[in-house]
Amino acid sequence: GMFLVAGWGLLLTLFVVLELVRGLSCGAIRAV
């Protein structure tokens, strides 16, 4: 159970970070 929760948390964190990086990149390109 704990391993599953940790796995989901890691996956969610990775997804959020990827979205943030992509959003910042797109925002920077759009701002130029």
Secondary structure, 3 states (H helix, E strand, C coil): CHHHHHHHHHHHHHHHHHHHHHHHHHHHHHHC
